Amino acid sequence: MSIIRTDDQADAQQILKLIIETADFYRAMGALLTEENVEHQLFEVAEEREAYTEPFQEVLKELDELPMAPDPEKELVEELYGKVTQLFSADLKGAILDKCLNKDELLAALISNTALGAHSAEAKKALDALHDHLAHTKNRLLNN
């Protein structure tokens, strides 16, 4: 393992971190909506999203890189920011879903702009599956 990361290693690390962060965020926002007795699917999305951690951990291993965990302080701040929405939003569910989808857009943009898929068939397969999941999640949340 080298001290300097390749673009593929950096992208794979960032994708893995965003998968974990978004799953955690969906779960936290699901808990918030549950407290407010608002019907939602955020826990299901969080569970589905977590299924993508293992394939990207494998991609990192292929790239001779160790997975790194997301910054817990950053995640806490983002969750608190989501909870502040509760105080200022007339449409809590809509505002929370918008925040979740905005986080997903960051992940989708990274997937679209990476060359990681050229590294291996497994990396391409993992990227395609995650891209499909993000599109399905967006459609599901917007039409529910």
Backbone as a printed PyTorch tensor [residue, N CA C, xyz], in Angstrom:
tensor([[[  0.8440,  -1.1690,   0.0000],
         [  0.0000,   0.0000,   0.0000],
         [  0.8890,   1.2320,   0.0000]],

        [[  0.6110,   2.1320,  -0.8980],
         [  1.3880,   3.3530,  -1.0490],
         [  0.8020,   4.4660,  -0.1800]],

        [[  1.6090,   5.4430,   0.1260],
         [  1.1530,   6.5990,   0.8860],
         [  0.2540,   7.4770,   0.0160]],

        [[  0.5410,   7.5380,  -1.2630],
         [ -0.2200,   8.3580,  -2.1890],
         [ -1.3030,   7.4860,  -2.8290]],

        [[ -2.5350,   7.9620,  -2.7650],
         [ -3.6580,   7.2280,  -3.3490],
         [ -3.8020,   7.5650,  -4.8220]],

        [[ -4.2010,   6.5510,  -5.5850],
         [ -4.5610,   6.7860,  -6.9810],
         [ -5.9590,   7.4030,  -7.0100]],

        [[ -6.3470,   7.8980,  -8.1670],
         [ -7.6960,   8.4490,  -8.3130],
         [ -8.7410,   7.3750,  -8.0320]],

        [[ -8.4960,   6.1510,  -8.5130],
         [ -9.4420,   5.0630,  -8.2730],
         [ -9.5670,   4.7620,  -6.7850]],

        [[ -8.4580,   4.7280,  -6.0760],
         [ -8.4980,   4.4660,  -4.6410],
         [ -9.2560,   5.5810,  -3.9120]],

        [[ -8.9770,   6.8100,  -4.2720],
         [ -9.6530,   7.9410,  -3.6380],
         [-11.1550,   7.9090,  -3.9150]],

        [[-11.5260,   7.6240,  -5.1560],
         [-12.9500,   7.5470,  -5.5070],
         [-13.6420,   6.4140,  -4.7660]],

        [[-13.0050,   5.2560,  -4.7140],
         [-13.6060,   4.1130,  -4.0210],
         [-13.7750,   4.4180,  -2.5360]],

        [[-12.7730,   5.0550,  -1.9330],
         [-12.8840,   5.4520,  -0.5160],
         [-14.0500,   6.4060,  -0.3180]],

        [[-14.1470,   7.4050,  -1.1830],
         [-15.2000,   8.4110,  -1.0470],
         [-16.5770,   7.7940,  -1.2600]],

        [[-16.7000,   6.9030,  -2.2280],
         [-17.9770,   6.2400,  -2.4730],
         [-18.3720,   5.4200,  -1.2580]],

        [[-17.4420,   4.6440,  -0.7080],
         [-17.7430,   3.8330,   0.4700],
         [-18.1780,   4.7150,   1.6390]],

        [[-17.4470,   5.8040,   1.8650],
         [-17.8180,   6.7030,   2.9660],
         [-19.2140,   7.2890,   2.7570]],

        [[-19.5160,   7.6900,   1.5300],
         [-20.8380,   8.2610,   1.2580],
         [-21.9520,   7.2220,   1.3800]],

        [[-21.6740,   5.9940,   1.0340],
         [-22.6670,   4.9300,   1.2240],
         [-23.0020,   4.8210,   2.7090]],

        [[-21.9830,   4.7640,   3.5290],
         [-22.1870,   4.6340,   4.9800],
         [-22.8690,   5.8830,   5.5350]],

        [[-22.3900,   7.0580,   5.1300],
         [-22.9750,   8.3060,   5.6280],
         [-24.4480,   8.4290,   5.2380]],

        [[-24.7710,   8.1090,   3.9960],
         [-26.1650,   8.2540,   3.5750],
         [-27.0540,   7.2330,   4.2680]],

        [[-26.5690,   6.0120,   4.4510],
         [-27.3560,   5.0080,   5.1780],
         [-27.6150,   5.4770,   6.6080]],

        [[-26.5890,   5.9920,   7.2630],
         [-26.7460,   6.5080,   8.6240],
         [-27.7110,   7.6970,   8.6520]],

        [[-27.6040,   8.5640,   7.6580],
         [-28.4730,   9.7410,   7.5990],
         [-29.9280,   9.3190,   7.3790]],

        [[-30.1540,   8.3880,   6.4650],
         [-31.5160,   7.8970,   6.2400],
         [-32.0860,   7.3070,   7.5230]],

        [[-31.2830,   6.5590,   8.2440],
         [-31.7480,   5.9470,   9.4870],
         [-32.0830,   7.0190,  10.5330]],

        [[-31.2240,   8.0180,  10.6680],
         [-31.4670,   9.0900,  11.6420],
         [-32.7160,   9.8960,  11.2730]],

        [[-32.8830,  10.1870,   9.9940],
         [-34.0560,  10.9490,   9.5710],
         [-35.3210,  10.0950,   9.6710]],

        [[-35.1760,   8.7910,   9.4690],
         [-36.3050,   7.8870,   9.6820],
         [-36.7500,   7.8910,  11.1340]],

        [[-35.7970,   7.9150,  12.0420],
         [-36.1260,   7.9740,  13.4670],
         [-36.8430,   9.2800,  13.7930]],

        [[-36.3900,  10.3640,  13.1900],
         [-37.0270,  11.6610,  13.4150],
         [-38.4690,  11.6530,  12.9210]],

        [[-38.6910,  11.1220,  11.7310],
         [-40.0550,  11.0730,  11.1950],
         [-40.9300,  10.1170,  11.9990]],

        [[-40.3430,   9.0550,  12.5120],
         [-41.1000,   8.1160,  13.3330],
         [-41.5700,   8.8090,  14.6150]],

        [[-40.6960,   9.6250,  15.2100],
         [-41.0710,  10.3850,  16.4100],
         [-42.2670,  11.2960,  16.1380]],

        [[-42.3550,  11.7900,  14.9140],
         [-43.4370,  12.6930,  14.5230],
         [-44.6300,  11.9360,  13.9380]],

        [[-44.5960,  10.6090,  14.0070],
         [-45.6700,   9.7530,  13.4840],
         [-45.9430,  10.0010,  12.0040]],

        [[-44.8750,  10.1970,  11.2520],
         [-44.9730,  10.3910,   9.8070],
         [-44.5760,   9.0850,   9.1300]],

        [[-45.4240,   8.6270,   8.2210],
         [-45.1270,   7.3840,   7.5070],
         [-44.0140,   7.6270,   6.4950]],

        [[-43.0650,   6.6930,   6.4110],
         [-41.9150,   6.8500,   5.5320],
         [-41.2830,   5.4880,   5.2440]],

        [[-40.3070,   5.4830,   4.3470],
         [-39.5840,   4.2620,   3.9840],
         [-38.0890,   4.3940,   4.2400]],

        [[-37.6970,   5.3440,   5.0360],
         [-36.2730,   5.6530,   5.1830],
         [-35.4720,   4.5310,   5.8310]],

        [[-36.0650,   3.7880,   6.7500],
         [-35.3410,   2.6700,   7.3540],
         [-35.0490,   1.5890,   6.3140]],

        [[-36.0180,   1.3450,   5.4300],
         [-35.8180,   0.3580,   4.3630],
         [-34.6890,   0.7960,   3.4310]],

        [[-34.6790,   2.0720,   3.0640],
         [-33.6340,   2.5890,   2.1810],
         [-32.2680,   2.4530,   2.8600]],

        [[-32.2050,   2.7820,   4.1540],
         [-30.9420,   2.6720,   4.8920],
         [-30.4240,   1.2410,   4.8790]],

        [[-31.3270,   0.2940,   5.0840],
         [-30.9190,  -1.1160,   5.0840],
         [-30.4510,  -1.5580,   3.7010]],

        [[-31.1720,  -1.1390,   2.6770],
         [-30.7620,  -1.4690,   1.3040],
         [-29.4080,  -0.8500,   0.9820]],

        [[-29.2160,   0.3850,   1.4130],
         [-27.9770,   1.1020,   1.1220],
         [-26.7820,   0.4090,   1.7650]],

        [[-26.9620,  -0.0840,   2.9710],
         [-25.8580,  -0.7500,   3.6680],
         [-25.3650,  -1.9860,   2.9230]],

        [[-26.2240,  -2.5790,   2.1080],
         [-25.8250,  -3.7590,   1.3450],
         [-24.7220,  -3.4370,   0.3350]],

        [[-24.5230,  -2.1660,   0.0360],
         [-23.4990,  -1.7660,  -0.9350],
         [-22.1350,  -1.5390,  -0.2970]],

        [[-22.0490,  -1.5990,   1.0200],
         [-20.7490,  -1.4000,   1.6680],
         [-19.7900,  -2.5360,   1.3520]],

        [[-20.2630,  -3.7600,   1.4190],
         [-19.3730,  -4.9000,   1.1900],
         [-18.7810,  -4.9190,  -0.2200]],

        [[-19.5800,  -4.7150,  -1.2790],
         [-18.9710,  -4.7010,  -2.6150],
         [-17.8840,  -3.6300,  -2.7690]],

        [[-18.0910,  -2.4730,  -2.1550],
         [-17.0780,  -1.4260,  -2.2840],
         [-15.8870,  -1.6650,  -1.3690]],

        [[-16.0800,  -2.3770,  -0.2780],
         [-14.9320,  -2.7990,   0.5230],
         [-14.0790,  -3.7670,  -0.2920]],

        [[-14.7250,  -4.6370,  -1.0470],
         [-13.9980,  -5.5710,  -1.9130],
         [-13.2480,  -4.8320,  -3.0170]],

        [[-13.8830,  -3.8120,  -3.5900],
         [-13.2130,  -3.0120,  -4.6160],
         [-11.9610,  -2.3680,  -4.0240]],

        [[-12.0730,  -1.8490,  -2.8230],
         [-10.9070,  -1.2500,  -2.1640],
         [ -9.8050,  -2.2740,  -1.9470]],

        [[-10.1770,  -3.4880,  -1.5780],
         [ -9.1740,  -4.5400,  -1.4030],
         [ -8.4760,  -4.8380,  -2.7240]],

        [[ -9.2630,  -4.8700,  -3.8150],
         [ -8.6700,  -5.0810,  -5.1450],
         [ -7.6600,  -3.9840,  -5.4790]],

        [[ -7.9300,  -2.7880,  -4.9850],
         [ -7.0610,  -1.6440,  -5.2510],
         [ -5.9200,  -1.5410,  -4.2380]],

        [[ -5.8200,  -2.5560,  -3.3860],
         [ -4.7720,  -2.6040,  -2.3710],
         [ -4.8790,  -1.4370,  -1.3840]],

        [[ -6.1130,  -1.1690,  -0.9620],
         [ -6.4010,  -0.0500,  -0.0610],
         [ -7.2970,  -0.5470,   1.0780]],

        [[ -7.1020,  -0.0180,   2.2700],
         [ -7.9310,  -0.3660,   3.4140],
         [ -9.0930,   0.6130,   3.5200]],

        [[-10.3050,   0.1080,   3.7980],
         [-11.4550,   1.0050,   3.9350],
         [-11.2970,   1.9260,   5.1450]],

        [[-11.7740,   3.1450,   4.9840],
         [-11.7710,   4.1140,   6.0790],
         [-13.2150,   4.4140,   6.4700]],

        [[-13.4320,   4.6180,   7.7580],
         [-14.7670,   4.9530,   8.2500],
         [-15.0370,   6.4420,   8.0470]],

        [[-16.3150,   6.7980,   7.9030],
         [-16.6600,   8.2160,   7.8010],
         [-16.3480,   8.9480,   9.1070]],

        [[-16.2920,  10.2470,   9.0280],
         [-16.0470,  11.0900,  10.1860],
         [-17.3100,  11.1450,  11.0420]],

        [[-17.2810,  10.5940,  12.2710],
         [-18.4840,  10.5770,  13.0980],
         [-18.9710,  11.9760,  13.4870]],

        [[-18.0580,  12.9170,  13.6460],
         [-18.4640,  14.2830,  13.9800],
         [-19.2100,  14.9370,  12.8210]],

        [[-18.7610,  14.6790,  11.6090],
         [-19.4460,  15.2110,  10.4330],
         [-20.8510,  14.6240,  10.3430]],

        [[-20.9600,  13.3220,  10.5760],
         [-22.2730,  12.6830,  10.5260],
         [-23.2050,  13.2640,  11.5850]],

        [[-22.6900,  13.5060,  12.7800],
         [-23.4980,  14.0680,  13.8630],
         [-24.0010,  15.4570,  13.4960]],

        [[-23.1280,  16.2840,  12.9400],
         [-23.5310,  17.6320,  12.5390],
         [-24.6180,  17.5610,  11.4730]],

        [[-24.4820,  16.6650,  10.5150],
         [-25.4850,  16.5360,   9.4600],
         [-26.8230,  16.0610,  10.0260]],

        [[-26.7750,  15.1450,  10.9850],
         [-28.0120,  14.6810,  11.6190],
         [-28.6640,  15.8030,  12.4160]],

        [[-27.8580,  16.5760,  13.1240],
         [-28.4070,  17.7060,  13.8810],
         [-29.0310,  18.7360,  12.9480]],

        [[-28.3730,  18.9800,  11.8220],
         [-28.9130,  19.8960,  10.8230],
         [-30.2630,  19.3860,  10.3190]],

        [[-30.3620,  18.0730,  10.1290],
         [-31.6370,  17.4880,   9.7230],
         [-32.7040,  17.6640,  10.7920]],

        [[-32.3080,  17.5650,  12.0560],
         [-33.2640,  17.7210,  13.1560],
         [-33.7140,  19.1660,  13.3180]],

        [[-32.8530,  20.1110,  12.9820],
         [-33.2310,  21.5270,  13.0380],
         [-34.3760,  21.7850,  12.0590]],

        [[-34.4120,  21.0270,  10.9910],
         [-35.4740,  21.1490,  10.0000],
         [-36.8340,  20.9730,  10.6530]],

        [[-36.8750,  20.1290,  11.6500],
         [-38.1190,  19.8510,  12.3680],
         [-38.7100,  21.1430,  12.9530]],

        [[-37.8580,  22.0320,  13.3850],
         [-38.3230,  23.2640,  14.0220],
         [-38.8260,  24.3040,  13.0230]],

        [[-38.2690,  24.2940,  11.8250],
         [-38.5280,  25.3770,  10.8860],
         [-39.3250,  24.9830,   9.6460]],

        [[-39.7470,  23.7620,   9.5530],
         [-40.3980,  23.3210,   8.3260],
         [-41.8840,  23.0620,   8.5330]],

        [[-42.6850,  23.6100,   7.6300],
         [-44.1190,  23.3390,   7.6550],
         [-44.3940,  21.9360,   7.1180]],

        [[-43.5570,  21.4800,   6.1810],
         [-43.6900,  20.1450,   5.5940],
         [-42.4540,  19.3360,   5.9810]],

        [[-42.4720,  18.7730,   7.1740],
         [-41.3080,  18.0640,   7.7010],
         [-40.8970,  16.9060,   6.8010]],

        [[-41.8540,  16.0940,   6.3980],
         [-41.5160,  14.9300,   5.5730],
         [-40.8750,  15.3700,   4.2560]],

        [[-41.4490,  16.3440,   3.5910],
         [-40.8940,  16.8230,   2.3300],
         [-39.4950,  17.3940,   2.4940]],

        [[-39.2890,  18.1520,   3.5690],
         [-37.9790,  18.7440,   3.8170],
         [-36.9310,  17.6740,   4.1010]],

        [[-37.2920,  16.6690,   4.8830],
         [-36.3660,  15.5770,   5.2080],
         [-36.0330,  14.7810,   3.9490]],

        [[-37.0470,  14.4650,   3.1570],
         [-36.7950,  13.7160,   1.9220],
         [-35.8910,  14.5070,   0.9830]],

        [[-36.0830,  15.8180,   0.9100],
         [-35.2040,  16.6570,   0.0830],
         [-33.7600,  16.5690,   0.5600]],

        [[-33.5400,  16.6150,   1.8710],
         [-32.1830,  16.5120,   2.4230],
         [-31.5610,  15.1560,   2.0790]],

        [[-32.3550,  14.1020,   2.1940],
         [-31.8520,  12.7620,   1.8600],
         [-31.4840,  12.6730,   0.3900]],

        [[-32.3490,  13.1860,  -0.4620],
         [-32.0990,  13.1230,  -1.8960],
         [-30.9150,  13.9980,  -2.3050]],

        [[-30.7140,  15.1140,  -1.6110],
         [-29.5370,  15.9500,  -1.8940],
         [-28.2490,  15.2090,  -1.5740]],

        [[-28.2300,  14.4570,  -0.4870],
         [-27.0500,  13.6610,  -0.1470],
         [-26.8310,  12.5810,  -1.2090]],

        [[-27.9280,  11.9950,  -1.6830],
         [-27.8110,  10.9800,  -2.7340],
         [-27.2570,  11.5680,  -4.0230]],

        [[-27.5980,  12.8100,  -4.3100],
         [-27.0940,  13.4620,  -5.5260],
         [-25.5760,  13.5890,  -5.5030]],

        [[-25.0130,  13.8320,  -4.3220],
         [-23.5470,  13.8900,  -4.2030],
         [-22.9300,  12.5370,  -4.5620]],

        [[-23.5450,  11.4860,  -4.0690],
         [-23.0620,  10.1360,  -4.3550],
         [-23.2290,   9.8140,  -5.8410]],

        [[-24.3620,  10.1700,  -6.4080],
         [-24.6090,   9.9120,  -7.8360],
         [-23.6150,  10.6790,  -8.7110]],

        [[-23.3050,  11.9000,  -8.3390],
         [-22.3400,  12.6910,  -9.1110],
         [-20.9570,  12.0560,  -9.0640]],

        [[-20.5720,  11.5670,  -7.9100],
         [-19.2760,  10.9050,  -7.7870],
         [-19.2250,   9.6460,  -8.6470]],

        [[-20.2960,   8.8810,  -8.6380],
         [-20.3590,   7.6580,  -9.4480],
         [-20.2560,   8.0060, -10.9350]],

        [[-20.9400,   9.0620, -11.3400],
         [-20.9310,   9.4670, -12.7490],
         [-19.5730,   9.9740, -13.2170]],

        [[-18.7990,  10.5280, -12.2980],
         [-17.5370,  11.1590, -12.6810],
         [-16.2960,  10.3170, -12.4100]],

        [[-16.4730,   9.1010, -11.9290],
         [-15.3080,   8.2790, -11.6300],
         [-14.9580,   7.3710, -12.8090]],

        [[-13.6950,   7.0550, -12.9080],
         [-13.2170,   6.0920, -13.9040],
         [-13.0070,   4.7280, -13.2510]],

        [[-13.4680,   4.5750, -12.0470],
         [-13.2800,   3.3520, -11.2720],
         [-13.8290,   2.1160, -11.9850]],

        [[-14.8850,   2.2780, -12.7610],
         [-15.4870,   1.1510, -13.4700],
         [-14.5530,   0.5030, -14.4730]],

        [[-13.5570,   1.2340, -14.9400],
         [-12.5970,   0.6860, -15.8940],
         [-11.5650,  -0.2060, -15.2060]],

        [[-11.5080,  -0.1580, -13.8930],
         [-10.5150,  -0.9330, -13.1490],
         [-10.7800,  -2.4360, -13.2420]],

        [[-12.0580,  -2.8270, -13.0380],
         [-12.3830,  -4.2550, -13.0720],
         [-13.8730,  -4.4390, -13.3300]],

        [[-14.2200,  -5.6430, -13.7020],
         [-15.6280,  -5.9630, -13.9230],
         [-16.4130,  -5.8620, -12.6240]],

        [[-15.7870,  -6.2440, -11.5110],
         [-16.4540,  -6.1730, -10.2060],
         [-16.7380,  -4.7180,  -9.8220]],

        [[-15.7870,  -3.8440, -10.0650],
         [-15.9790,  -2.4270,  -9.7610],
         [-17.1050,  -1.8580, -10.6190]],

        [[-17.1130,  -2.1960, -11.8940],
         [-18.1700,  -1.7330, -12.8070],
         [-19.5300,  -2.2280, -12.3500]],

        [[-19.5930,  -3.4970, -11.9720],
         [-20.8440,  -4.0960, -11.5010],
         [-21.3320,  -3.3950, -10.2340]],

        [[-20.4320,  -3.1260,  -9.2920],
         [-20.7970,  -2.4480,  -8.0430],
         [-21.2880,  -1.0290,  -8.3210]],

        [[-20.6030,  -0.3140,  -9.2120],
         [-21.0180,   1.0400,  -9.5620],
         [-22.3870,   1.0510, -10.2360]],

        [[-22.6020,   0.1490, -11.1690],
         [-23.8930,   0.0790, -11.8680],
         [-25.0280,  -0.2490, -10.9030]],

        [[-24.7870,  -1.1950, -10.0120],
         [-25.8210,  -1.5770,  -9.0390],
         [-26.1500,  -0.4130,  -8.1090]],

        [[-25.1300,   0.2900,  -7.6530],
         [-25.3700,   1.4380,  -6.7710],
         [-26.0860,   2.5510,  -7.5220]],

        [[-25.6960,   2.7840,  -8.7580],
         [-26.3780,   3.8030,  -9.5740],
         [-27.8620,   3.4650,  -9.7230]],

        [[-28.1660,   2.2030, -10.0140],
         [-29.5630,   1.7660, -10.1390],
         [-30.3100,   1.9480,  -8.8200]],

        [[-29.6590,   1.6160,  -7.7200],
         [-30.2820,   1.7770,  -6.3980],
         [-30.6080,   3.2440,  -6.1270]],

        [[-29.6840,   4.1470,  -6.4530],
         [-29.9260,   5.5720,  -6.2360],
         [-31.1050,   6.0650,  -7.0720]],

        [[-31.1790,   5.6290,  -8.3190],
         [-32.2930,   6.0250,  -9.1880],
         [-33.6150,   5.4790,  -8.6530]],

        [[-33.6020,   4.2300,  -8.2180],
         [-34.8060,   3.6140,  -7.6540],
         [-35.2250,   4.3330,  -6.3640]],

        [[-34.2660,   4.6740,  -5.5260],
         [-34.5620,   5.3690,  -4.2790],
         [-35.1970,   6.7290,  -4.5710]],

        [[-34.6220,   7.4610,  -5.5010],
         [-35.1630,   8.7820,  -5.8620],
         [-36.5980,   8.6550,  -6.3550]],

        [[-36.8280,   7.7280,  -7.2480],
         [-38.1640,   7.5170,  -7.7870],
         [-39.1500,   7.1320,  -6.6740]],

        [[-38.7170,   6.2440,  -5.8270],
         [-39.5490,   5.7470,  -4.7170],
         [-39.9190,   6.8660,  -3.7440]],

        [[-38.9600,   7.6990,  -3.3790],
         [-39.2320,   8.7580,  -2.4220],
         [-40.0390,   9.9020,  -3.0220]],

        [[-39.8040,  10.2020,  -4.2840],
         [-40.5530,  11.2840,  -4.9260],
         [-41.9910,  10.9040,  -5.2320]],

        [[-42.2460,   9.6170,  -5.4410],
         [-43.5980,   9.1760,  -5.8120],
         [-44.3490,   8.5500,  -4.6530]],

        [[-43.9090,   8.7830,  -3.4500],
         [-44.6020,   8.2130,  -2.3020],
         [-45.1740,   9.2610,  -1.4140]]])
